[in-house]
Amino acid sequence: MDLLKKKFKLNEQQLIHDDFLRFDLNQFSEKPFAIIGNFPYNISTQILFRIYDHRNIIPEAVGMFQKEVAERIASPPGNKSYGIPSVLLQAFYHIELLFDVAPALFYPVPKVNSSVIRMRRNEVVQLDCDEKLFVQLVKAGFNQRRKTLRNALRKFFADPEPCHPLFQKRAEQLSWKDFEALTHFLSDKKLIKNVH
């Protein structure tokens, strides 16, 4: 804090020293803002999900993450690192893996590699489906990623069991648009049951 005050000539009103995971970001809702930082690696995924939850007031985020996390966020479908945060964030952000940062550039030298990514809000205002159900299906699909979606999502199906070609695939093979289409299909055909 003292370094920021001295280097950038900032006062107490211009600096916020708080827990990002608990801080009320909605107080800035009248004016969109960017998130830029070297994020603590142990909570970086939680930070990304918080950005996702506040995507309508965060048009851009640039940050340094552990390389594996950065690759996961930017990964396309069909890749082993592709997962829940990949789908959710790619639905609302254009994501670029900018560059890697070698451990030797840090002091003390960490045991992990780092990468910087940029996320810029895309044109999607809202999904063409029930977003709560979309998130549930994505999480359920990846929580059993070795199974086809027909088996991984079975608890969501009402009778009769739905028929759709995407159910023959595994979660890691679907783009966010595929998950959106699947969610819309299940809702539209009333083939979903309440799952808590």
C-alpha positions as CSV (number, residue, x, y, z in Angstrom):
1,M,0.0,0.0,0.0
2,D,2.7,2.4,0.9
3,L,4.6,1.7,-2.3
4,L,1.4,2.4,-4.3
5,K,0.8,5.7,-2.5
6,K,4.3,6.8,-3.0
7,K,4.9,5.7,-6.6
8,F,1.5,6.8,-8.0
9,K,0.7,9.6,-5.6
10,L,-2.6,8.0,-4.5
11,N,-4.5,8.8,-1.4
12,E,-6.6,6.6,1.0
13,Q,-9.8,7.3,-1.0
14,Q,-8.2,6.0,-4.2
15,L,-6.9,2.7,-2.8
16,I,-9.0,-0.2,-1.6
17,H,-7.3,-2.7,0.7
18,D,-9.8,-5.6,0.9
19,D,-10.5,-9.3,0.2
20,F,-11.5,-9.5,-3.5
21,L,-13.6,-12.6,-2.8
22,R,-15.7,-10.7,-0.2
23,F,-15.6,-7.2,-1.5
24,D,-18.9,-5.8,-2.8
25,L,-18.1,-5.2,-6.5
26,N,-21.6,-4.0,-7.2
27,Q,-20.8,-0.6,-5.6
28,F,-19.0,0.1,-9.0
29,S,-22.0,-1.1,-11.1
30,E,-22.6,2.4,-12.5
31,K,-19.3,2.5,-14.3
32,P,-17.8,-0.7,-15.7
33,F,-14.2,-1.4,-14.7
34,A,-11.3,-3.7,-15.7
35,I,-9.6,-6.2,-13.4
36,I,-5.8,-6.4,-13.8
37,G,-3.4,-8.2,-11.6
38,N,-1.0,-10.9,-10.6
39,F,-3.6,-13.1,-8.8
40,P,-2.8,-15.4,-5.9
41,Y,-2.6,-18.8,-7.5
42,N,-4.4,-20.6,-4.7
43,I,-7.6,-18.6,-5.2
44,S,-7.3,-17.8,-8.9
45,T,-10.2,-20.0,-10.0
46,Q,-12.4,-18.4,-7.4
47,I,-11.4,-15.0,-8.7
48,L,-12.3,-16.0,-12.2
49,F,-15.8,-17.3,-11.1
50,R,-16.3,-14.0,-9.3
51,I,-15.5,-12.1,-12.6
52,Y,-18.0,-14.4,-14.3
53,D,-20.7,-13.6,-11.8
54,H,-20.0,-9.8,-12.3
55,R,-19.4,-10.0,-16.1
56,N,-21.9,-7.2,-16.8
57,I,-19.7,-4.7,-15.0
58,I,-16.3,-6.2,-15.8
59,P,-15.7,-5.8,-19.6
60,E,-12.1,-6.8,-19.4
61,A,-9.7,-8.7,-17.2
62,V,-6.0,-9.2,-17.6
63,G,-4.0,-11.3,-15.2
64,M,-1.2,-13.7,-14.5
65,F,-2.1,-17.2,-13.4
66,Q,-0.4,-20.5,-12.9
67,K,0.2,-21.7,-16.5
68,E,-2.1,-24.7,-16.1
69,V,-5.0,-22.5,-15.0
70,A,-4.4,-20.0,-17.9
71,E,-4.3,-22.8,-20.4
72,R,-7.5,-24.3,-19.0
73,I,-9.4,-21.0,-19.4
74,A,-8.2,-20.5,-23.0
75,S,-8.5,-24.1,-24.0
76,P,-10.8,-25.1,-26.9
77,P,-13.1,-28.1,-26.7
78,G,-11.5,-31.5,-27.1
79,N,-8.5,-30.6,-25.0
80,K,-7.8,-32.4,-21.7
81,S,-7.4,-29.1,-19.9
82,Y,-10.8,-27.9,-21.1
83,G,-13.2,-27.7,-18.2
84,I,-16.0,-25.9,-16.3
85,P,-14.3,-22.5,-16.1
86,S,-13.4,-22.8,-19.8
87,V,-17.1,-23.2,-20.8
88,L,-18.5,-20.6,-18.5
89,L,-16.0,-17.9,-19.2
90,Q,-15.8,-18.5,-22.9
91,A,-19.6,-18.0,-23.1
92,F,-19.2,-14.4,-22.2
93,Y,-15.5,-13.5,-22.9
94,H,-13.0,-13.6,-25.7
95,I,-10.0,-15.2,-24.1
96,E,-6.4,-14.8,-25.3
97,L,-3.4,-16.6,-23.9
98,L,-0.9,-13.7,-24.2
99,F,2.5,-15.1,-23.1
100,D,4.3,-17.3,-20.5
101,V,6.4,-16.0,-17.6
102,A,9.4,-18.1,-16.6
103,P,9.9,-19.0,-12.9
104,A,13.4,-17.4,-13.1
105,L,11.7,-13.9,-13.4
106,F,10.4,-14.2,-9.9
107,Y,12.0,-13.9,-6.5
108,P,11.9,-16.2,-4.8
109,V,11.7,-18.6,-7.7
110,P,8.4,-20.5,-7.7
111,K,8.1,-24.2,-8.6
112,V,5.4,-23.4,-11.2
113,N,5.2,-21.7,-14.6
114,S,3.0,-18.7,-15.1
115,S,1.0,-17.3,-18.0
116,V,-0.8,-14.0,-18.7
117,I,-4.3,-14.1,-20.2
118,R,-6.7,-11.4,-21.4
119,M,-10.4,-11.7,-21.2
120,R,-12.6,-9.2,-23.1
121,R,-16.4,-9.2,-23.0
122,N,-18.0,-10.6,-26.1
123,E,-21.3,-9.7,-27.7
124,V,-23.4,-12.2,-25.7
125,V,-25.7,-10.3,-23.3
126,Q,-27.5,-13.4,-22.1
127,L,-27.7,-17.1,-23.0
128,D,-30.5,-18.4,-25.2
129,C,-31.5,-20.8,-22.4
130,D,-32.0,-21.1,-18.6
131,E,-28.6,-20.0,-17.4
132,K,-28.9,-21.6,-13.9
133,L,-29.7,-25.0,-15.7
134,F,-26.8,-24.3,-18.1
135,V,-24.3,-24.0,-15.2
136,Q,-25.7,-27.1,-13.6
137,L,-25.4,-29.2,-16.7
138,V,-21.8,-27.9,-17.4
139,K,-20.8,-28.8,-13.8
140,A,-22.5,-32.2,-13.8
141,G,-21.0,-33.1,-17.2
142,F,-17.4,-32.3,-16.2
143,N,-17.8,-33.8,-12.7
144,Q,-18.1,-37.1,-14.6
145,R,-16.0,-36.2,-17.6
146,R,-15.1,-39.8,-18.6
147,K,-18.8,-40.6,-19.1
148,T,-21.0,-39.6,-22.1
149,L,-23.4,-36.9,-21.3
150,R,-26.3,-39.4,-21.5
151,N,-24.9,-41.0,-18.3
152,A,-23.3,-38.0,-16.7
153,L,-26.6,-36.0,-16.8
154,R,-29.0,-38.9,-16.2
155,K,-30.3,-37.4,-12.9
156,F,-31.6,-34.4,-14.8
157,F,-33.8,-36.4,-17.3
158,A,-37.5,-36.7,-16.9
159,D,-39.3,-39.6,-18.5
160,P,-39.0,-40.4,-21.4
161,E,-35.2,-40.1,-21.6
162,P,-34.3,-37.5,-24.2
163,C,-32.8,-38.2,-27.6
164,H,-30.2,-35.8,-28.9
165,P,-26.8,-36.5,-30.7
166,L,-24.9,-34.4,-28.2
167,F,-25.7,-36.9,-25.5
168,Q,-23.4,-39.4,-27.1
169,K,-20.4,-37.1,-26.5
170,R,-18.4,-36.3,-23.3
171,A,-18.5,-32.8,-21.7
172,E,-15.0,-31.9,-22.9
173,Q,-16.1,-32.3,-26.5
174,L,-18.8,-29.6,-26.3
175,S,-18.4,-25.9,-26.8
176,W,-20.3,-23.4,-24.7
177,K,-22.7,-23.1,-27.7
178,D,-23.3,-26.8,-27.6
179,F,-24.1,-26.7,-23.9
180,E,-26.4,-23.8,-24.6
181,A,-28.2,-25.7,-27.3
182,L,-28.5,-28.8,-25.1
183,T,-29.9,-26.7,-22.2
184,H,-32.4,-25.1,-24.5
185,F,-33.4,-28.5,-26.0
186,L,-34.1,-30.0,-22.6
187,S,-36.1,-27.0,-21.4
188,D,-38.0,-26.6,-24.6
189,K,-39.0,-30.2,-24.8
190,K,-39.8,-30.2,-21.1
191,L,-37.4,-33.2,-20.6
192,I,-35.8,-31.9,-17.5
193,K,-36.8,-32.5,-13.9
194,N,-36.0,-30.4,-10.8
195,V,-32.7,-31.2,-9.3
196,H,-31.4,-29.6,-6.2
